[in-house]
Every structure is written in C-alpha cells, then in structure tokens.
Amino acid sequence: MTTSTKKPSPAKRLALYRQRAEKIGMRRVEVAVPAPDVAIIRNFARAFREGGVGAERLRRQGELIDHPPLARNSAELYEMLRAGIGEGVDLELPIRRFEEPRHTGF
C-alpha cells in the first residue's frame, strides 16, 4: 500500500506562511526601491526581525525623520548637537533678517 502525500499549491503554502508569521506578530511587505538600495532595505528588515539595539536605533531615526526635534533656545540646540540627535537629518533654519542696530544715545 502506497501513501502519496500531495504538496500544497504555492498559493496555499504562501497563505500558511503568512498565517504563521502573523501569529508571531510579523507582517510580509513588498516595496519597490532603486536597485542600489536593495541591500540596505534588506539589512533594515533583518535588523527589525532580530530586534534589539539595532531595531531600536532605526525606529528612533525614523521618528526623528518624521518629527524632527525643535530647540527652543541655543542651550537646547547645543545639547541636541552634542547628543547626536538628528545626525544626518537636514536642519531647516529660518532666514534671519538684518536689522539696523538701535541707537542708545551713548
């Protein structure tokens, strides 16, 4: 007596894979990026899958890109720059207009 085991179709295998991944909190995504950036995106995905310090660092960088920090005074700006916050993020500085000095009468 022979028992033949039938392999599931590719669509069924993919569905099972997605169900297993979803149970552990993973989600499959597909993105289109320029060819030179494929390796970078794969490294990001690996870091997120593995978790840990690398994933946390990437999440913080993503937050900084979405919501750049604002310094209310020069001391806060100095501390942000010393801490390396926003490294690699372009600063948007307002153009300062020139004002004539005030005459004080001295």
Distance bins in CASP14 RR format, pairs under 12 A and 6 or more apart:
PFRMAT RR
TARGET T0000
AUTHOR 0000-0000-0000
RMODE 2
METHOD distances of the structure
MODEL  1
6 12 0 0 0 0 0 1 0 0 0 0 0
7 13 0 0 0 0 1 0 0 0 0 0 0
7 16 0 0 0 0 0 1 0 0 0 0 0
8 14 0 0 0 0 1 0 0 0 0 0 0
8 15 0 0 0 0 1 0 0 0 0 0 0
8 16 1 0 0 1 0 0 0 0 0 0 0
8 17 0 0 0 0 0 1 0 0 0 0 0
9 15 0 0 0 0 1 0 0 0 0 0 0
9 16 0 0 0 0 0 1 0 0 0 0 0
10 16 0 0 0 0 0 1 0 0 0 0 0
10 17 0 0 0 0 0 1 0 0 0 0 0
11 17 0 0 0 0 0 1 0 0 0 0 0
11 18 0 0 0 0 0 1 0 0 0 0 0
12 18 0 0 0 0 0 1 0 0 0 0 0
12 19 0 0 0 0 0 1 0 0 0 0 0
13 19 0 0 0 0 0 1 0 0 0 0 0
13 20 0 0 0 0 0 1 0 0 0 0 0
14 20 0 0 0 0 0 1 0 0 0 0 0
14 21 0 0 0 0 0 1 0 0 0 0 0
14 28 0 0 0 0 1 0 0 0 0 0 0
15 21 0 0 0 0 0 1 0 0 0 0 0
15 22 0 0 0 0 0 1 0 0 0 0 0
15 28 0 0 0 0 0 1 0 0 0 0 0
16 22 0 0 0 0 0 1 0 0 0 0 0
16 23 0 0 0 0 0 1 0 0 0 0 0
17 23 0 0 0 0 0 1 0 0 0 0 0
17 24 0 0 0 0 0 1 0 0 0 0 0
17 26 0 0 0 0 1 0 0 0 0 0 0
17 27 0 0 0 0 0 1 0 0 0 0 0
17 28 1 0 0 1 0 0 0 0 0 0 0
18 24 0 0 0 0 0 1 0 0 0 0 0
18 25 0 0 0 0 0 1 0 0 0 0 0
18 26 0 0 0 0 1 0 0 0 0 0 0
18 27 0 0 0 0 1 0 0 0 0 0 0
18 28 1 0 0 1 0 0 0 0 0 0 0
18 29 0 0 0 0 0 1 0 0 0 0 0
19 25 0 0 0 0 0 1 0 0 0 0 0
19 26 0 0 0 0 0 1 0 0 0 0 0
19 27 0 0 0 0 0 1 0 0 0 0 0
19 28 0 0 0 0 0 1 0 0 0 0 0
20 26 0 0 0 0 1 0 0 0 0 0 0
20 27 0 0 0 0 0 1 0 0 0 0 0
20 28 0 0 0 0 0 1 0 0 0 0 0
21 27 1 0 0 1 0 0 0 0 0 0 0
21 28 1 0 0 1 0 0 0 0 0 0 0
21 29 0 0 0 0 0 1 0 0 0 0 0
21 49 0 0 0 0 0 1 0 0 0 0 0
22 28 0 0 0 0 1 0 0 0 0 0 0
24 49 0 0 0 0 0 1 0 0 0 0 0
25 48 0 0 0 0 0 1 0 0 0 0 0
25 49 0 0 0 0 0 1 0 0 0 0 0
26 45 0 0 0 0 0 1 0 0 0 0 0
26 48 0 0 0 0 1 0 0 0 0 0 0
26 49 1 0 0 1 0 0 0 0 0 0 0
26 50 0 0 0 0 0 1 0 0 0 0 0
26 51 0 0 0 0 0 1 0 0 0 0 0
27 45 0 0 0 0 0 1 0 0 0 0 0
27 48 0 0 0 0 0 1 0 0 0 0 0
27 49 0 0 0 0 0 1 0 0 0 0 0
28 45 0 0 0 0 0 1 0 0 0 0 0
28 49 0 0 0 0 0 1 0 0 0 0 0
29 41 0 0 0 0 0 1 0 0 0 0 0
29 44 0 0 0 0 0 1 0 0 0 0 0
29 45 0 0 0 0 1 0 0 0 0 0 0
29 48 0 0 0 0 0 1 0 0 0 0 0
29 49 0 0 0 0 0 1 0 0 0 0 0
30 41 0 0 0 0 0 1 0 0 0 0 0
30 45 0 0 0 0 0 1 0 0 0 0 0
31 37 0 0 0 0 1 0 0 0 0 0 0
31 38 0 0 0 0 1 0 0 0 0 0 0
31 40 0 0 0 0 0 1 0 0 0 0 0
31 41 1 0 0 1 0 0 0 0 0 0 0
31 42 0 0 0 0 0 1 0 0 0 0 0
31 44 0 0 0 0 0 1 0 0 0 0 0
31 45 0 0 0 0 1 0 0 0 0 0 0
32 38 0 0 0 0 0 1 0 0 0 0 0
32 41 0 0 0 0 0 1 0 0 0 0 0
33 39 0 0 0 0 0 1 0 0 0 0 0
33 40 0 0 0 0 1 0 0 0 0 0 0
33 41 1 0 1 0 0 0 0 0 0 0 0
33 42 0 0 0 0 1 0 0 0 0 0 0
33 44 0 0 0 0 0 1 0 0 0 0 0
33 45 0 0 0 0 0 1 0 0 0 0 0
34 40 0 0 0 0 1 0 0 0 0 0 0
34 41 0 0 0 0 1 0 0 0 0 0 0
35 41 0 0 0 0 0 1 0 0 0 0 0
37 43 0 0 0 0 0 1 0 0 0 0 0
37 44 0 0 0 0 1 0 0 0 0 0 0
38 44 0 0 0 0 0 1 0 0 0 0 0
38 45 0 0 0 0 0 1 0 0 0 0 0
39 45 0 0 0 0 0 1 0 0 0 0 0
39 46 0 0 0 0 0 1 0 0 0 0 0
40 46 0 0 0 0 0 1 0 0 0 0 0
40 47 0 0 0 0 0 1 0 0 0 0 0
40 58 0 0 0 0 0 1 0 0 0 0 0
41 47 0 0 0 0 0 1 0 0 0 0 0
41 48 0 0 0 0 0 1 0 0 0 0 0
41 58 0 0 0 0 0 1 0 0 0 0 0
42 48 0 0 0 0 0 1 0 0 0 0 0
42 49 0 0 0 0 0 1 0 0 0 0 0
43 49 0 0 0 0 0 1 0 0 0 0 0
43 50 0 0 0 0 0 1 0 0 0 0 0
43 54 0 0 0 0 0 1 0 0 0 0 0
43 55 0 0 0 0 0 1 0 0 0 0 0
43 58 0 0 0 0 1 0 0 0 0 0 0
44 50 0 0 0 0 0 1 0 0 0 0 0
44 51 0 0 0 0 0 1 0 0 0 0 0
44 54 0 0 0 0 1 0 0 0 0 0 0
44 55 0 0 0 0 1 0 0 0 0 0 0
44 57 0 0 0 0 0 1 0 0 0 0 0
44 58 1 0 0 1 0 0 0 0 0 0 0
44 59 0 0 0 0 0 1 0 0 0 0 0
44 61 0 0 0 0 0 1 0 0 0 0 0
44 62 0 0 0 0 0 1 0 0 0 0 0
45 51 0 0 0 0 0 1 0 0 0 0 0
45 55 0 0 0 0 0 1 0 0 0 0 0
45 58 0 0 0 0 0 1 0 0 0 0 0
46 52 0 0 0 0 0 1 0 0 0 0 0
46 54 0 0 0 0 1 0 0 0 0 0 0
46 55 0 0 0 0 1 0 0 0 0 0 0
46 58 0 0 0 0 0 1 0 0 0 0 0
47 53 0 0 0 0 1 0 0 0 0 0 0
47 54 1 0 1 0 0 0 0 0 0 0 0
47 55 1 0 1 0 0 0 0 0 0 0 0
47 56 0 0 0 0 1 0 0 0 0 0 0
47 57 0 0 0 0 1 0 0 0 0 0 0
47 58 1 0 1 0 0 0 0 0 0 0 0
47 59 0 0 0 0 1 0 0 0 0 0 0
47 61 0 0 0 0 0 1 0 0 0 0 0
48 54 0 0 0 0 1 0 0 0 0 0 0
48 55 1 0 1 0 0 0 0 0 0 0 0
48 56 0 0 0 0 0 1 0 0 0 0 0
48 57 0 0 0 0 0 1 0 0 0 0 0
48 58 1 0 0 1 0 0 0 0 0 0 0
48 59 0 0 0 0 1 0 0 0 0 0 0
48 62 0 0 0 0 0 1 0 0 0 0 0
49 55 0 0 0 0 1 0 0 0 0 0 0
49 58 0 0 0 0 0 1 0 0 0 0 0
50 56 0 0 0 0 0 1 0 0 0 0 0
50 58 0 0 0 0 0 1 0 0 0 0 0
51 57 0 0 0 0 0 1 0 0 0 0 0
51 58 0 0 0 0 1 0 0 0 0 0 0
51 59 0 0 0 0 1 0 0 0 0 0 0
52 58 0 0 0 0 0 1 0 0 0 0 0
52 59 0 0 0 0 0 1 0 0 0 0 0
53 59 0 0 0 0 0 1 0 0 0 0 0
53 60 0 0 0 0 0 1 0 0 0 0 0
54 60 0 0 0 0 1 0 0 0 0 0 0
54 61 0 0 0 0 1 0 0 0 0 0 0
55 61 0 0 0 0 0 1 0 0 0 0 0
55 62 0 0 0 0 0 1 0 0 0 0 0
56 62 0 0 0 0 0 1 0 0 0 0 0
56 63 0 0 0 0 0 1 0 0 0 0 0
57 63 0 0 0 0 0 1 0 0 0 0 0
57 64 0 0 0 0 0 1 0 0 0 0 0
57 84 0 0 0 0 0 1 0 0 0 0 0
57 86 0 0 0 0 0 1 0 0 0 0 0
57 87 0 0 0 0 0 1 0 0 0 0 0
58 64 0 0 0 0 0 1 0 0 0 0 0
58 65 0 0 0 0 0 1 0 0 0 0 0
59 65 0 0 0 0 0 1 0 0 0 0 0
59 66 0 0 0 0 0 1 0 0 0 0 0
60 66 0 0 0 0 0 1 0 0 0 0 0
60 67 0 0 0 0 0 1 0 0 0 0 0
60 69 0 0 0 0 0 1 0 0 0 0 0
60 83 0 0 0 0 0 1 0 0 0 0 0
60 84 0 0 0 0 0 1 0 0 0 0 0
60 85 0 0 0 0 1 0 0 0 0 0 0
60 86 0 0 0 0 1 0 0 0 0 0 0
60 87 0 0 0 0 0 1 0 0 0 0 0
60 89 0 0 0 0 0 1 0 0 0 0 0
61 67 0 0 0 0 0 1 0 0 0 0 0
61 68 0 0 0 0 0 1 0 0 0 0 0
61 84 0 0 0 0 0 1 0 0 0 0 0
61 85 0 0 0 0 0 1 0 0 0 0 0
61 86 1 0 0 1 0 0 0 0 0 0 0
61 87 0 0 0 0 1 0 0 0 0 0 0
61 88 0 0 0 0 1 0 0 0 0 0 0
61 89 0 0 0 0 1 0 0 0 0 0 0
62 68 0 0 0 0 0 1 0 0 0 0 0
62 86 0 0 0 0 0 1 0 0 0 0 0
62 88 0 0 0 0 0 1 0 0 0 0 0
62 89 0 0 0 0 1 0 0 0 0 0 0
63 69 0 0 0 0 1 0 0 0 0 0 0
63 85 0 0 0 0 0 1 0 0 0 0 0
63 86 0 0 0 0 0 1 0 0 0 0 0
63 89 0 0 0 0 0 1 0 0 0 0 0
64 70 0 0 0 0 0 1 0 0 0 0 0
64 80 0 0 0 0 0 1 0 0 0 0 0
64 83 0 0 0 0 0 1 0 0 0 0 0
64 84 0 0 0 0 1 0 0 0 0 0 0
64 85 1 0 0 1 0 0 0 0 0 0 0
64 86 1 0 1 0 0 0 0 0 0 0 0
64 87 0 0 0 0 1 0 0 0 0 0 0
64 88 0 0 0 0 1 0 0 0 0 0 0
64 89 1 0 1 0 0 0 0 0 0 0 0
64 90 0 0 0 0 0 1 0 0 0 0 0
64 91 0 0 0 0 0 1 0 0 0 0 0
65 85 0 0 0 0 0 1 0 0 0 0 0
65 86 0 0 0 0 1 0 0 0 0 0 0
65 87 0 0 0 0 0 1 0 0 0 0 0
65 88 0 0 0 0 1 0 0 0 0 0 0
65 89 1 0 0 1 0 0 0 0 0 0 0
65 90 0 0 0 0 1 0 0 0 0 0 0
66 86 0 0 0 0 0 1 0 0 0 0 0
66 89 0 0 0 0 0 1 0 0 0 0 0
67 85 0 0 0 0 0 1 0 0 0 0 0
67 86 0 0 0 0 0 1 0 0 0 0 0
67 89 0 0 0 0 0 1 0 0 0 0 0
68 80 0 0 0 0 1 0 0 0 0 0 0
68 85 0 0 0 0 1 0 0 0 0 0 0
68 86 1 0 0 1 0 0 0 0 0 0 0
68 87 0 0 0 0 0 1 0 0 0 0 0
68 88 0 0 0 0 0 1 0 0 0 0 0
68 89 1 0 1 0 0 0 0 0 0 0 0
68 90 0 0 0 0 1 0 0 0 0 0 0
68 91 0 0 0 0 1 0 0 0 0 0 0
68 92 1 0 0 1 0 0 0 0 0 0 0
68 93 0 0 0 0 0 1 0 0 0 0 0
69 76 0 0 0 0 1 0 0 0 0 0 0
69 77 0 0 0 0 1 0 0 0 0 0 0
69 79 0 0 0 0 0 1 0 0 0 0 0
69 80 1 0 1 0 0 0 0 0 0 0 0
69 81 0 0 0 0 0 1 0 0 0 0 0
69 83 0 0 0 0 1 0 0 0 0 0 0
69 84 0 0 0 0 0 1 0 0 0 0 0
69 85 1 0 1 0 0 0 0 0 0 0 0
69 86 1 0 0 1 0 0 0 0 0 0 0
69 87 0 0 0 0 0 1 0 0 0 0 0
69 89 0 0 0 0 1 0 0 0 0 0 0
69 91 0 0 0 0 0 1 0 0 0 0 0
69 92 0 0 0 0 0 1 0 0 0 0 0
70 76 0 0 0 0 1 0 0 0 0 0 0
70 77 0 0 0 0 1 0 0 0 0 0 0
70 80 0 0 0 0 1 0 0 0 0 0 0
70 85 0 0 0 0 0 1 0 0 0 0 0
70 86 0 0 0 0 0 1 0 0 0 0 0
70 91 0 0 0 0 0 1 0 0 0 0 0
70 92 0 0 0 0 1 0 0 0 0 0 0
70 93 0 0 0 0 0 1 0 0 0 0 0
70 94 0 0 0 0 0 1 0 0 0 0 0
71 77 1 1 0 0 0 0 0 0 0 0 0
71 78 0 0 0 0 1 0 0 0 0 0 0
71 79 0 0 0 0 1 0 0 0 0 0 0
71 80 1 0 1 0 0 0 0 0 0 0 0
71 81 0 0 0 0 1 0 0 0 0 0 0
71 82 0 0 0 0 0 1 0 0 0 0 0
71 83 0 0 0 0 0 1 0 0 0 0 0
71 85 0 0 0 0 1 0 0 0 0 0 0
71 86 0 0 0 0 0 1 0 0 0 0 0
71 91 0 0 0 0 1 0 0 0 0 0 0
71 92 0 0 0 0 0 1 0 0 0 0 0
71 93 0 0 0 0 0 1 0 0 0 0 0
72 79 0 0 0 0 0 1 0 0 0 0 0
72 80 0 0 0 0 0 1 0 0 0 0 0
73 79 0 0 0 0 0 1 0 0 0 0 0
73 80 0 0 0 0 0 1 0 0 0 0 0
74 80 0 0 0 0 0 1 0 0 0 0 0
74 81 0 0 0 0 0 1 0 0 0 0 0
75 81 0 0 0 0 0 1 0 0 0 0 0
75 82 0 0 0 0 0 1 0 0 0 0 0
76 82 0 0 0 0 0 1 0 0 0 0 0
76 83 0 0 0 0 0 1 0 0 0 0 0
76 85 0 0 0 0 0 1 0 0 0 0 0
77 83 0 0 0 0 0 1 0 0 0 0 0
77 84 0 0 0 0 0 1 0 0 0 0 0
77 85 0 0 0 0 0 1 0 0 0 0 0
77 86 0 0 0 0 0 1 0 0 0 0 0
77 91 0 0 0 0 1 0 0 0 0 0 0
77 93 0 0 0 0 0 1 0 0 0 0 0
78 84 0 0 0 0 0 1 0 0 0 0 0
78 85 0 0 0 0 0 1 0 0 0 0 0
79 85 0 0 0 0 1 0 0 0 0 0 0
80 86 1 0 0 1 0 0 0 0 0 0 0
80 87 0 0 0 0 0 1 0 0 0 0 0
80 89 0 0 0 0 0 1 0 0 0 0 0
80 91 0 0 0 0 0 1 0 0 0 0 0
81 87 0 0 0 0 1 0 0 0 0 0 0
81 88 0 0 0 0 0 1 0 0 0 0 0
81 89 0 0 0 0 0 1 0 0 0 0 0
81 91 0 0 0 0 1 0 0 0 0 0 0
85 91 0 0 0 0 0 1 0 0 0 0 0
END
